[in-house]
Amino acid sequence: MDNQRVDSGARIITITDHADPRVAPYADIRERELAARTGLFVGETIIVLEAMLLRAAAIHSVVASQRMLARVEALLAEHGCAAPIYTASDEVLAALTGIDLHRGVLAVAERAAFEPVAPDAYAPAQPPRTVLVCEDITNIDNIGQLFRIAAAFAADLVLLSPSCHDPLYRKSLRVSTGNALRVPAVRAVEWPGDLVRLRERFGLDIVATAIQSSLPLREVAPPRACALVVGHESKGVSEAVRACAQHVVRIPMAPGVDSLNVAVSAAVALDHFSRGTRV
């Protein structure tokens, strides 16, 4: 074992045995992440680590392949993060994690610093003008894509219905390119009651995307403040949410095509309805 100290205060520790207890949080992540980890989440890729470093004190440790070690060391030093950096051969890392860690970076952090907050705890400095509302999104890739899209189209907030997939799941984070850690998120408790209360609190117009009884989205002028709702991958936006909406819109399709993937639909709709600044 080789220990040394770098300027950032982070310890670089070489691991030679995948069963070393110091790296136990990274063990068999392909399987163990199927269940929620108590109080922790795992981030993968250098881009996700950069987002995690926005709250550097929440990071417990980092694992870096030998080819990524210098870059990770410099990044932690830049952010003044003193979390230990574990490094190992590719063979040891594969035995430890159960995955091919070809991206070369993993990190473990406290969930609480990044977890979606309860609706009553959401207290922004400025009222949100664009909210992306995700109802019953259960696909790992889609929830990650939706956070990436929310960031790209300058949404102020993502509101998750109670059954939406965990945005801090490792693969979702990776697909979001770290934006699930950057875009503020609220996890509803009562549905659709929390959506209605958010509308009333901030003066939002709810715009639901649906095929049924809807207008082409370009026929609806963007409201002053908008909560755009996208729904379950196969069921769409629920009838209960459509009943709460000021507008129900659809994206016109060419003949023979009935719909788009939920993430693509969100991007098209946010391009029209987002009131955030884009350059």
C-alpha positions, 0 to 999 in steps of 0.5 A: 500500500502506498500513501502520500499527501498532495497539496489539496490535502487529499490522500492518494491511496493505492489499493491492491486488493478489491476486498479492501474495506476502505473501498467497500462502498464501491463494491459490486455497484452493478448489483447493489445499486438496485437497492437504495444506499443508505445516505449515499450515492455513487457518481461516475465520470469526470463530468459528474465528479465536477458537478459533485464538487459543487458541494465538495464537503459532501464527497466521502471518497473518489476512485480513479484509474491510474490513467485518470489519477492526475486529472482527478488529483488536480480537480480535487485540488482546484476545489479544495476537496480533501477526500481520499483518492483511491487508485488501482489497476484496471483488473482490481477496479473491475473486480471491485466494482463489477463493471468495466470502469472505462471512464475511470472515475467513481465518487461516493457522496452524501445524498442529503446535499443533493437530494430533491427537497420536499415541496415545502422546503423549496425556497428560491431566491427568485420565483421560478419562471420555467418548471419541468414536471416529470410525472411517473418517469420510471426509465433510468435513461429518461430521467437523466436525459430530462435533467440534461434537457432541463439544464439546456433549456434553462429550467429553474426547477424539476418537479418529480412525482412521487414514483419518478425514478431516482435521479441520483442513481449512477447511470441516471447521473451519468446520462444527465452529464451531472445536471441532476446535481445542478438543476434544483429538484423537488420530490412531490409527496401528494400528487397532483396536489403538490403540483397545484400548490406549486402553481398557486404559490408561484403563479404558474400556468400548467401546460400538459403534453398529451395527444388527447384533446390538445392544441398544437403547442405553437398555438399556445403563447408561452405564459409568464411562468410555466410548469410543463408536464411530461408523463409516463413513457407509455401512459403519458400525462395522467387525466388528473394532471390534465384536469389541473392544467391551463393548457394541454398541448401536443407536438404535431407529427407527420402522418403515420407517427404518433409520438416521440420519446418523452425526453425528445418531447420535453426538449421540443416543448421547452424550446417553445415554453421556457422563459429562461435565458439562453444564448 
